[in-house]
Each structure stands twice: as structure tokens, then as C-alpha cells.
Amino acid sequence: MNINMQKQNGFTLIELVVVIIILGILAVTAAPKFINLQTDARASTVNGVKGALQSANALVYSKAALKGLEKAENQSVLIATGVSVTTDFGYLDSSTTTDLLITNLEKAMDMDFQTLASNTVSVTDDWGLIRTDDTTFSIVPKGKTSADACRLDYTTSTQASGTAPIVLPTYTAVVTDC
């Protein structure tokens, strides 16, 4: 009797185990690199917002200087048709109310901000904002709190007295815990 035996195609158990082991080794070595991508992306985003705020402030200052308002506090500056912001010494003002500050930033930067009630509140929108004192506020990315070291701190332009030099605004990106 001649029986036609067909050869079966497929992988042996040993071949499958070897492939699984190799994939496991690759996953263990590559996973930490991919896990860190979210942290790097969030840090880059905070630095990007820093650049956007600096650019917006430069444009606002230019508009204020054209109107001769770069040496005055609490001035309203028209930055586009029907759109005005409040400035201190030509730069975006952060010494106003939090609501007005958010309105100014949303107009100047074309972004939306969530008001944070305290430094332990986590941001649920794309960006959150909290005032830290009379002249400083923090912009915080989604999923973080202002207590985390992942934020942009902005301090408005100030002047100690009428004869003292004007202190330019400061932008500090804190990205050690993004």
C-alpha cells in the first residue's frame, strides 16, 4: 500500500519559543526608550508654549510702543481689529484678575486655559493657569498640577518706582518632572 503522505508546513514549538524569547528581549531593551517619549513630548510642549508667549509678548510690546504705551502700567492695547489686551510697560499684564489674565492670554496666544483653584488641582483641559502671586502665574499642561515641576512660570514686567528702570518679564520653563 502506497499512502501519499503530505508534508505539513508550520513552525515547531522550539522555533516559536525562540521567536518569543527574541521579541521579549527586544521589548525589554526598547520599552524604556518609548516610555520616555511622553515625558520628552510634554517638556517640548512646555518649551513651545514658552516660545509662543515670548512671541506674543514681543508683538504686544510692538503694538504698545507704536501707541507710546510701553512705559505705562495697566494700559489697553489693540492687537487686532476689535481685540485688545491689558499691558504693563508694554508687555502682557499678569497683575490683573485671573479671569482678565486668561482672557488676555487667550486673545494673544489663541489658546484656551483652564483656571486652577489650587496647586493640587490637575489640569483636565489642554492647559491650566494658576496665579502664584501678584505678578507671577504658571501655565500647566494637561495631566499635571502647578505643584509638579512641569510648567511655565511667567512674571510680568515691573518697575520699582517711576525713576527705576523697567524690569522685563521673565519666562521660566520648569520641565524636570514632565
Backbone as a chain_set.jsonl record, in Angstrom:
{"seq": "MNINMQKQNGFTLIELVVVIIILGILAVTAAPKFINLQTDARASTVNGVKGALQSANALVYSKAALKGLEKAENQSVLIATGVSVTTDFGYLDSSTTTDLLITNLEKAMDMDFQTLASNTVSVTDDWGLIRTDDTTFSIVPKGKTSADACRLDYTTSTQASGTAPIVLPTYTAVVTDC", "coords": {"N": [[0.81, -1.169, 0.0], [0.514, 2.042, -0.942], [0.75, 4.967, 0.542], [-0.035, 8.288, 0.219], [1.673, 10.662, 1.776], [1.312, 13.817, 3.02], [3.425, 16.551, 3.458], [3.404, 18.529, 6.282], [3.19, 21.996, 6.71], [4.607, 24.505, 8.807], [5.483, 25.958, 12.025], [7.81, 24.736, 14.381], [7.553, 23.901, 17.85], [9.837, 24.652, 19.23], [10.935, 26.601, 17.526], [8.982, 28.573, 17.71], [9.171, 29.258, 20.458], [11.779, 30.287, 20.552], [11.496, 32.581, 18.915], [9.652, 34.039, 20.465], [11.187, 34.509, 22.758], [13.22, 36.127, 21.677], [11.671, 38.362, 20.867], [10.811, 39.17, 23.378], [13.236, 39.977, 24.555], [13.897, 42.144, 22.905], [11.711, 43.826, 23.471], [12.138, 44.414, 26.179], [14.522, 45.863, 26.062], [13.874, 48.003, 24.363], [11.538, 49.227, 25.336], [11.924, 51.132, 27.561], [12.918, 53.359, 26.166], [10.752, 54.131, 24.56], [8.814, 54.658, 26.476], [9.73, 56.965, 27.678], [9.154, 58.866, 25.802], [6.718, 60.279, 26.088], [7.215, 61.937, 28.256], [9.311, 63.496, 27.221], [7.939, 64.693, 25.101], [5.987, 66.209, 26.446], [7.636, 67.994, 27.86], [8.822, 69.32, 25.7], [6.563, 70.548, 24.675], [5.9, 72.342, 26.727], [8.131, 74.015, 26.53], [7.614, 74.937, 23.965], [5.271, 76.432, 24.377], [6.351, 78.378, 25.95], [7.955, 79.717, 24.04], [5.896, 80.584, 22.359], [4.514, 82.37, 24.044], [6.533, 84.254, 24.499], [6.826, 85.242, 21.89], [4.238, 86.253, 21.417], [4.215, 88.237, 23.368], [6.243, 89.89, 22.406], [5.051, 90.864, 20.078], [2.846, 92.192, 21.21], [4.187, 94.099, 22.704], [5.34, 95.584, 20.623], [3.061, 96.696, 19.432], [2.191, 98.241, 21.604], [4.359, 100.006, 21.861], [4.197, 101.394, 19.46], [1.971, 102.922, 19.988], [2.905, 104.474, 21.999], [2.759, 103.51, 24.602], [4.52, 101.985, 26.049], [5.761, 102.537, 28.435], [4.036, 102.644, 30.5], [1.724, 101.592, 33.069], [-0.979, 99.197, 33.296], [-2.456, 99.439, 30.785], [-4.606, 99.498, 27.947], [-4.218, 97.775, 25.0], [-4.647, 97.663, 21.57], [-4.557, 94.797, 19.694], [-5.44, 93.535, 17.466], [-8.072, 93.896, 15.05], [-10.675, 94.996, 16.893], [-9.761, 93.545, 19.08], [-8.324, 93.693, 22.15], [-5.756, 93.881, 24.676], [-4.6, 93.903, 28.103], [-1.828, 95.689, 29.315], [1.361, 95.929, 31.001], [3.858, 98.165, 31.06], [4.165, 97.744, 28.351], [4.099, 94.992, 27.981], [2.293, 91.831, 28.251], [0.001, 91.885, 30.885], [0.12, 90.552, 34.154], [-0.83, 91.186, 36.572], [-3.454, 91.688, 36.891], [-6.864, 90.569, 37.43], [-7.389, 86.997, 37.643], [-9.219, 86.037, 35.768], [-9.217, 88.114, 33.817], [-6.57, 87.978, 33.087], [-6.449, 85.399, 31.915], [-8.178, 85.866, 29.767], [-6.667, 87.823, 28.374], [-4.395, 86.244, 27.675], [-5.591, 84.223, 26.137], [-6.507, 85.725, 23.993], [-4.093, 86.811, 22.986], [-2.505, 84.563, 22.486], [-4.068, 82.701, 21.234], [-5.124, 80.383, 22.476], [-6.736, 78.087, 24.768], [-7.435, 78.222, 28.244], [-7.636, 76.59, 31.378], [-8.867, 77.539, 34.508], [-7.104, 77.098, 37.462], [-7.874, 76.147, 40.705], [-6.258, 75.588, 42.882], [-2.842, 74.603, 43.725], [-2.862, 71.88, 43.686], [-4.713, 70.902, 41.996], [-5.411, 69.002, 39.187], [-4.805, 69.467, 35.717], [-7.355, 69.299, 33.361], [-8.148, 70.184, 30.879], [-6.428, 71.214, 27.845], [-4.509, 73.084, 28.702], [-3.706, 74.61, 31.839], [-4.043, 77.329, 34.181], [-2.634, 79.122, 36.826], [-2.462, 81.615, 39.296], [0.393, 82.629, 41.016], [1.429, 84.676, 42.587], [1.108, 88.287, 42.98], [2.337, 89.19, 40.613], [3.06, 87.012, 39.113], [2.353, 84.037, 37.266], [1.502, 80.605, 36.513], [1.627, 78.362, 33.785], [0.249, 75.319, 33.019], [0.571, 72.004, 31.743], [-1.793, 69.552, 30.412], [-2.916, 67.021, 32.639], [-1.135, 67.503, 34.666], [-0.202, 69.217, 37.744], [0.2, 72.507, 39.196], [1.99, 72.235, 41.188], [3.69, 70.315, 40.363], [6.857, 69.779, 38.736], [6.583, 70.7, 36.064], [5.918, 72.999, 34.115], [5.238, 76.368, 32.968], [6.486, 79.311, 34.127], [5.572, 82.661, 34.422], [6.523, 85.979, 34.866], [5.412, 89.219, 35.158], [6.296, 92.349, 33.557], [7.854, 94.856, 35.479], [8.251, 97.822, 37.564], [10.083, 99.378, 40.013], [9.933, 102.025, 41.016], [8.937, 105.273, 39.752], [11.272, 106.266, 38.626], [13.031, 104.201, 38.495], [14.641, 101.621, 36.535], [12.782, 99.768, 34.065], [11.808, 96.461, 34.646], [12.139, 93.671, 32.689], [9.757, 91.177, 31.527], [9.818, 87.769, 32.776], [10.403, 84.407, 31.732], [10.101, 81.189, 32.65], [10.732, 77.95, 32.045], [9.92, 75.029, 33.581], [10.845, 71.852, 33.574], [11.517, 69.422, 34.732], [9.958, 67.377, 35.741], [8.192, 66.333, 33.87]], "CA": [[0.0, 0.0, 0.0], [1.275, 3.264, -1.054], [-0.042, 6.08, 1.104], [0.573, 9.605, -0.024], [1.75, 11.478, 2.998], [1.605, 15.209, 2.721], [4.263, 17.202, 4.454], [2.699, 19.661, 6.88], [4.006, 23.2, 6.877], [4.349, 25.225, 10.045], [6.634, 26.167, 12.895], [7.911, 23.794, 15.504], [7.434, 24.528, 19.163], [11.128, 25.262, 19.559], [11.064, 27.828, 16.739], [8.087, 29.575, 18.304], [9.735, 29.687, 21.744], [12.946, 31.131, 20.261], [10.991, 33.873, 18.438], [9.052, 34.737, 21.617], [12.295, 34.964, 23.61], [13.86, 37.261, 20.994], [10.76, 39.504, 20.987], [10.85, 39.6, 24.773], [14.483, 40.716, 24.77], [13.743, 43.425, 22.212], [10.743, 44.65, 24.21], [12.756, 44.877, 27.431], [15.534, 46.882, 25.777], [13.305, 49.147, 23.648], [10.422, 49.84, 26.066], [12.255, 52.375, 28.278], [13.076, 54.467, 25.231], [9.431, 54.566, 24.132], [8.087, 55.168, 27.637], [10.212, 58.311, 27.941], [8.714, 59.781, 24.757], [5.652, 61.151, 26.572], [7.87, 62.947, 29.085], [10.015, 64.403, 26.319], [6.944, 65.451, 24.341], [5.371, 67.2, 27.338], [8.664, 69.016, 28.115], [8.934, 70.103, 24.47], [5.355, 71.351, 24.562], [6.046, 73.458, 27.671], [9.081, 74.941, 25.915], [6.924, 75.552, 22.838], [4.378, 77.467, 24.909], [7.247, 79.476, 26.357], [8.265, 80.463, 22.822], [4.669, 81.24, 21.883], [4.248, 83.501, 24.931], [7.544, 85.273, 24.21], [6.48, 85.852, 20.597], [3.025, 87.058, 21.609], [4.605, 89.41, 24.141], [7.008, 90.776, 21.525], [4.079, 91.545, 19.216], [2.071, 93.116, 22.05], [5.078, 95.231, 23.012], [5.453, 96.394, 19.411], [1.816, 97.468, 19.316], [2.184, 99.244, 22.674], [5.375, 101.015, 21.554], [3.667, 102.238, 18.388], [0.993, 103.84, 20.592], [3.572, 105.233, 23.061], [2.292, 102.998, 25.896], [5.473, 101.0, 26.548], [6.317, 102.944, 29.73], [2.913, 102.86, 31.411], [1.073, 100.412, 33.638], [-2.412, 98.978, 33.16], [-2.909, 100.062, 29.555], [-5.302, 98.646, 26.998], [-3.548, 97.865, 23.706], [-5.361, 96.988, 20.492], [-3.609, 93.923, 18.984], [-6.092, 93.174, 16.202], [-9.334, 94.613, 14.929], [-11.633, 94.663, 17.941], [-9.154, 92.693, 20.103], [-7.341, 94.432, 22.945], [-5.247, 93.221, 25.882], [-4.083, 94.806, 29.118], [-0.372, 95.585, 29.389], [2.191, 96.673, 31.95], [5.114, 98.547, 30.417], [4.165, 97.214, 27.001], [4.01, 93.527, 27.951], [1.058, 91.282, 28.829], [-0.12, 92.134, 32.32], [-0.317, 89.414, 34.964], [-1.231, 91.664, 37.889], [-4.9, 91.873, 36.89], [-7.57, 89.389, 37.938], [-7.083, 85.772, 36.907], [-10.106, 85.972, 34.602], [-8.725, 89.036, 32.801], [-5.298, 87.418, 32.638], [-6.756, 84.312, 30.991], [-8.723, 86.495, 28.564], [-5.53, 88.404, 27.657], [-3.582, 85.168, 27.1], [-6.349, 83.552, 25.086], [-6.514, 86.62, 22.84], [-2.743, 86.992, 22.45], [-1.863, 83.303, 22.096], [-5.051, 81.857, 20.549], [-5.183, 79.12, 23.218], [-7.725, 78.071, 25.844], [-6.835, 77.904, 29.54], [-8.499, 76.201, 32.492], [-8.466, 78.177, 35.752], [-6.816, 76.134, 38.522], [-8.233, 76.718, 42.006], [-5.125, 75.427, 43.795], [-1.711, 73.955, 43.07], [-3.028, 70.425, 43.698], [-5.734, 70.556, 41.008], [-4.833, 68.508, 37.941], [-5.371, 70.084, 34.515], [-8.138, 68.374, 32.54], [-8.122, 70.729, 29.526], [-5.071, 71.171, 27.31], [-3.639, 73.919, 29.526], [-4.272, 75.228, 33.021], [-3.344, 78.53, 34.609], [-2.819, 79.487, 38.228], [-1.682, 82.772, 39.752], [1.199, 82.27, 42.186], [1.441, 85.895, 43.395], [0.54, 89.429, 42.254], [2.954, 89.449, 39.314], [3.503, 85.757, 38.509], [1.406, 82.948, 37.098], [2.065, 79.393, 35.923], [0.851, 77.658, 32.769], [0.484, 73.906, 33.318], [-0.004, 71.135, 30.707], [-2.808, 68.566, 30.768], [-2.498, 65.894, 33.452], [-0.191, 67.939, 35.695], [-0.622, 70.286, 38.654], [1.246, 73.531, 39.255], [2.978, 71.799, 42.169], [4.65, 69.482, 39.637], [7.93, 70.511, 38.06], [6.288, 70.663, 34.632], [5.081, 74.183, 33.948], [5.882, 77.598, 32.53], [6.244, 80.418, 35.049], [5.711, 83.974, 33.793], [6.462, 87.135, 35.753], [5.172, 90.391, 34.332], [7.227, 93.466, 33.592], [7.6, 95.702, 36.651], [9.12, 98.97, 37.816], [10.04, 99.633, 41.451], [9.435, 103.387, 41.184], [8.849, 105.98, 38.484], [12.6, 106.55, 38.067], [13.798, 102.953, 38.372], [14.493, 101.003, 35.208], [11.721, 98.765, 33.913], [12.29, 95.085, 34.656], [11.452, 92.926, 31.639], [9.101, 89.951, 32.003], [10.653, 86.561, 32.759], [9.746, 83.177, 31.293], [10.89, 80.081, 33.181], [10.169, 76.625, 31.763], [10.344, 74.03, 34.565], [10.484, 70.612, 32.869], [12.205, 68.274, 35.332], [9.002, 66.34, 36.144], [7.139, 66.236, 32.854]], "C": [[0.866, 1.25, 0.0], [0.4, 4.432, -0.577], [0.705, 7.381, 0.813], [0.539, 10.4, 1.273], [2.123, 12.908, 2.592], [2.445, 15.786, 3.849], [3.507, 18.428, 4.985], [3.67, 20.814, 7.067], [3.629, 23.885, 8.174], [5.625, 25.377, 10.842], [6.632, 25.114, 13.984], [7.793, 24.588, 16.787], [8.73, 25.237, 19.535], [11.318, 26.563, 18.792], [10.185, 28.942, 17.318], [8.639, 30.121, 19.615], [10.924, 30.606, 21.514], [12.489, 32.518, 19.8], [10.398, 34.668, 19.592], [10.139, 35.273, 22.54], [12.981, 36.174, 22.984], [12.982, 38.505, 21.082], [10.74, 40.061, 22.409], [12.094, 40.419, 25.07], [14.414, 42.086, 24.104], [12.802, 44.362, 22.965], [11.363, 45.224, 25.478], [13.78, 45.964, 27.161], [14.941, 48.127, 25.136], [12.233, 49.887, 24.445], [10.812, 51.1, 26.824], [12.423, 53.574, 27.354], [11.719, 55.006, 24.791], [8.625, 55.149, 25.289], [8.472, 56.619, 27.904], [9.738, 59.316, 26.895], [7.63, 60.735, 25.234], [6.241, 62.273, 27.428], [8.577, 63.968, 28.21], [9.035, 65.274, 25.539], [6.315, 66.536, 25.203], [6.367, 68.333, 27.633], [8.828, 69.91, 26.884], [7.728, 71.02, 24.29], [5.414, 72.553, 25.501], [7.018, 74.482, 27.102], [8.473, 75.63, 24.702], [5.98, 76.655, 23.274], [5.189, 78.658, 25.398], [7.582, 80.346, 25.149], [7.062, 81.219, 22.289], [4.346, 82.475, 22.729], [5.263, 84.617, 24.697], [7.229, 85.995, 22.899], [5.26, 86.749, 20.717], [3.365, 88.343, 22.355], [5.397, 90.402, 23.299], [6.068, 91.549, 20.603], [3.253, 92.563, 20.002], [2.915, 94.338, 22.377], [5.221, 96.163, 21.805], [4.229, 97.277, 19.232], [1.763, 98.572, 20.373], [3.176, 100.364, 22.371], [4.897, 101.953, 20.445], [2.674, 103.271, 18.917], [1.615, 104.687, 21.702], [3.189, 104.768, 24.451], [3.278, 102.02, 26.546], [6.085, 101.364, 27.902], [5.233, 103.149, 30.781], [2.334, 101.536, 31.885], [-0.407, 100.394, 33.28], [-3.004, 99.721, 31.954], [-3.63, 99.045, 28.686], [-4.677, 98.877, 25.628], [-4.328, 97.042, 22.697], [-4.353, 96.143, 19.709], [-4.166, 93.412, 17.662], [-7.413, 93.927, 16.164], [-10.323, 94.119, 15.974], [-11.075, 93.8, 19.06], [-8.099, 93.503, 20.85], [-6.958, 93.619, 24.181], [-4.749, 94.283, 26.843], [-2.585, 94.585, 29.254], [0.184, 96.346, 30.582], [3.521, 96.908, 31.265], [5.271, 97.879, 29.054], [4.007, 95.717, 26.889], [2.704, 93.057, 28.587], [1.084, 91.4, 30.341], [-0.547, 90.863, 33.04], [-0.749, 89.865, 36.351], [-2.726, 91.947, 37.971], [-5.559, 90.633, 37.487], [-7.22, 88.171, 37.087], [-7.953, 85.658, 35.66], [-9.63, 86.888, 33.474], [-7.394, 88.546, 32.232], [-5.524, 86.304, 31.615], [-7.314, 84.875, 29.683], [-7.597, 87.1, 27.722], [-4.704, 87.326, 26.959], [-4.308, 84.47, 25.958], [-6.399, 84.411, 23.825], [-5.132, 86.679, 22.184], [-2.151, 85.71, 21.891], [-2.791, 82.371, 21.335], [-5.065, 80.449, 21.149], [-6.286, 79.23, 24.254], [-7.046, 77.611, 27.122], [-7.92, 77.567, 30.557], [-7.974, 76.913, 33.746], [-8.264, 77.101, 36.814], [-7.062, 76.795, 39.873], [-7.095, 76.615, 43.015], [-4.007, 74.688, 43.076], [-1.791, 72.431, 43.109], [-4.081, 69.952, 42.702], [-5.041, 70.155, 39.709], [-5.561, 69.125, 36.749], [-6.101, 69.024, 33.7], [-8.261, 68.867, 31.102], [-6.694, 70.618, 28.997], [-4.085, 71.927, 28.195], [-4.398, 74.486, 30.707], [-3.445, 76.433, 33.412], [-3.665, 78.793, 36.065], [-1.919, 80.669, 38.553], [-0.911, 82.345, 41.003], [1.431, 83.453, 43.112], [0.941, 87.046, 42.528], [1.108, 89.627, 40.85], [3.338, 88.174, 38.559], [2.35, 84.779, 38.373], [2.126, 81.778, 36.454], [1.083, 78.82, 34.915], [1.252, 76.194, 32.868], [-0.154, 73.032, 32.232], [-0.998, 70.128, 31.282], [-2.198, 67.417, 31.578], [-1.544, 66.253, 34.57], [-0.851, 68.96, 36.609], [0.492, 71.323, 38.683], [2.284, 73.203, 40.311], [4.028, 70.894, 41.521], [5.703, 70.37, 38.984], [7.764, 70.353, 36.547], [5.333, 71.814, 34.344], [5.911, 75.32, 33.356], [5.495, 78.687, 33.507], [6.521, 81.73, 34.319], [5.577, 85.051, 34.855], [6.394, 88.371, 34.886], [6.286, 91.421, 34.48], [6.85, 94.378, 34.766], [8.554, 96.896, 36.675], [8.973, 99.328, 39.283], [9.507, 101.025, 41.758], [9.455, 104.065, 39.825], [10.195, 106.261, 37.833], [13.443, 105.296, 37.88], [13.636, 102.382, 36.968], [13.38, 99.951, 35.213], [12.359, 97.387, 33.861], [11.47, 94.297, 33.639], [10.772, 91.681, 32.208], [10.071, 88.761, 31.923], [9.785, 85.356, 32.413], [10.636, 82.031, 31.789], [10.162, 78.767, 32.919], [10.778, 75.646, 32.769], [9.887, 72.677, 34.005], [11.16, 69.372, 33.463], [11.272, 67.131, 35.689], [7.856, 66.21, 35.133], [6.866, 64.777, 32.547]], "O": [[1.775, 1.45, 0.805], [-0.566, 4.813, -1.238], [1.888, 7.54, 1.116], [-0.527, 10.752, 1.778], [3.12, 13.145, 1.911], [2.199, 15.536, 5.029], [3.033, 19.257, 4.209], [4.803, 20.639, 7.515], [2.472, 23.852, 8.591], [6.705, 24.981, 10.403], [5.58, 24.666, 14.441], [7.923, 25.812, 16.789], [8.694, 26.327, 20.106], [11.816, 27.537, 19.356], [10.598, 30.099, 17.4], [8.58, 31.327, 19.854], [11.066, 31.61, 22.213], [13.037, 33.525, 20.248], [10.628, 35.874, 19.68], [10.017, 36.387, 23.051], [13.291, 37.14, 23.681], [13.489, 39.595, 21.344], [10.661, 41.272, 22.612], [12.021, 41.439, 25.757], [14.835, 43.082, 24.693], [13.073, 45.557, 23.08], [11.139, 46.387, 25.812], [13.901, 46.9, 27.951], [15.463, 49.222, 25.348], [12.044, 51.085, 24.235], [10.079, 52.086, 26.741], [12.096, 54.697, 27.737], [11.554, 56.219, 24.661], [7.824, 56.059, 25.076], [7.629, 57.417, 28.314], [9.91, 60.519, 27.092], [7.618, 61.896, 24.824], [5.812, 63.423, 27.333], [8.455, 65.172, 28.434], [9.281, 66.464, 25.343], [6.128, 67.662, 24.743], [5.982, 69.502, 27.655], [8.958, 71.127, 27.017], [7.865, 72.143, 23.805], [5.024, 73.658, 25.122], [6.765, 75.684, 27.177], [8.783, 76.791, 24.435], [5.891, 77.696, 22.622], [4.762, 79.806, 25.274], [7.503, 81.572, 25.224], [7.184, 82.352, 21.825], [3.949, 83.509, 22.192], [4.902, 85.794, 24.695], [7.351, 87.217, 22.813], [5.241, 87.862, 20.191], [2.862, 89.414, 22.015], [5.244, 91.613, 23.455], [6.26, 92.743, 20.371], [2.991, 93.664, 19.518], [2.431, 95.469, 22.337], [5.221, 97.384, 21.954], [4.347, 98.462, 18.919], [1.348, 99.695, 20.088], [2.876, 101.537, 22.593], [5.159, 103.156, 20.484], [2.551, 104.364, 18.363], [0.933, 105.529, 22.288], [3.28, 105.547, 25.401], [2.918, 101.309, 27.484], [6.85, 100.577, 28.46], [5.477, 103.754, 31.825], [2.432, 100.51, 31.211], [-1.008, 101.431, 32.998], [-3.928, 100.523, 32.093], [-3.292, 97.861, 28.696], [-4.606, 100.007, 25.146], [-4.634, 95.873, 22.934], [-3.409, 96.68, 19.128], [-3.414, 92.907, 16.829], [-7.815, 94.531, 17.158], [-10.755, 92.966, 15.942], [-11.837, 93.357, 19.92], [-7.109, 93.944, 20.265], [-7.728, 92.788, 24.663], [-4.504, 95.424, 26.451], [-2.119, 93.447, 29.304], [-0.437, 97.275, 31.099], [4.23, 95.96, 30.928], [6.373, 97.498, 28.659], [3.798, 95.21, 25.787], [2.084, 93.785, 29.362], [2.072, 91.055, 30.989], [-1.465, 90.173, 32.597], [-1.008, 89.032, 37.219], [-3.215, 92.396, 39.007], [-4.871, 89.747, 37.995], [-6.802, 88.312, 35.938], [-7.476, 85.23, 34.609], [-9.636, 86.491, 32.309], [-7.131, 88.685, 31.038], [-4.87, 86.269, 30.573], [-6.954, 84.402, 28.605], [-7.565, 86.919, 26.504], [-4.352, 87.472, 25.788], [-3.705, 84.16, 24.931], [-6.341, 83.886, 22.713], [-5.021, 86.606, 20.96], [-1.382, 85.75, 20.931], [-2.341, 81.34, 20.834], [-5.024, 79.454, 20.426], [-6.725, 80.331, 24.585], [-6.192, 76.725, 27.099], [-8.982, 78.189, 30.584], [-6.773, 76.892, 34.015], [-9.153, 76.281, 37.043], [-6.528, 77.868, 40.156], [-6.977, 77.457, 43.905], [-4.19, 74.205, 41.959], [-0.887, 71.755, 42.618], [-4.321, 68.752, 42.57], [-4.19, 70.882, 39.198], [-6.781, 69.285, 36.771], [-5.536, 67.976, 33.384], [-8.459, 68.061, 30.192], [-5.844, 69.995, 29.633], [-2.962, 71.471, 28.414], [-5.582, 74.805, 30.603], [-2.282, 76.55, 33.024], [-4.818, 78.701, 36.488], [-0.761, 80.717, 38.138], [-1.484, 81.773, 41.931], [1.613, 83.258, 44.314], [0.401, 86.808, 41.447], [0.427, 90.177, 39.984], [3.891, 88.259, 37.462], [1.481, 84.696, 39.241], [3.221, 81.931, 35.914], [-0.125, 78.793, 35.147], [2.435, 75.858, 32.809], [-1.293, 73.281, 31.835], [-1.031, 69.888, 32.489], [-1.124, 66.909, 31.257], [-1.174, 65.383, 35.358], [-1.913, 69.499, 36.298], [1.608, 71.047, 38.243], [3.35, 73.819, 40.339], [5.122, 70.724, 42.058], [5.47, 71.549, 38.718], [8.684, 69.928, 35.847], [4.114, 71.644, 34.329], [7.135, 75.229, 33.262], [4.311, 78.962, 33.698], [7.562, 81.894, 33.682], [4.636, 85.04, 35.648], [7.214, 88.556, 33.987], [7.098, 91.363, 35.403], [5.671, 94.636, 35.008], [9.521, 96.964, 35.916], [7.859, 99.557, 39.755], [8.704, 101.185, 42.677], [9.94, 103.489, 38.85], [10.264, 106.471, 36.622], [14.457, 105.327, 37.184], [12.633, 102.623, 36.297], [13.088, 99.334, 36.238], [13.325, 97.165, 33.13], [10.242, 94.263, 33.721], [11.173, 91.185, 33.261], [11.005, 88.749, 31.122], [8.604, 85.295, 32.753], [11.794, 81.925, 31.385], [9.108, 78.504, 33.498], [11.994, 75.457, 32.807], [8.691, 72.389, 33.964], [11.352, 68.379, 32.761], [11.737, 66.015, 35.92], [6.702, 66.002, 35.508], [6.012, 64.47, 31.715]]}, "num_chains": 1, "name": "protein.A"}
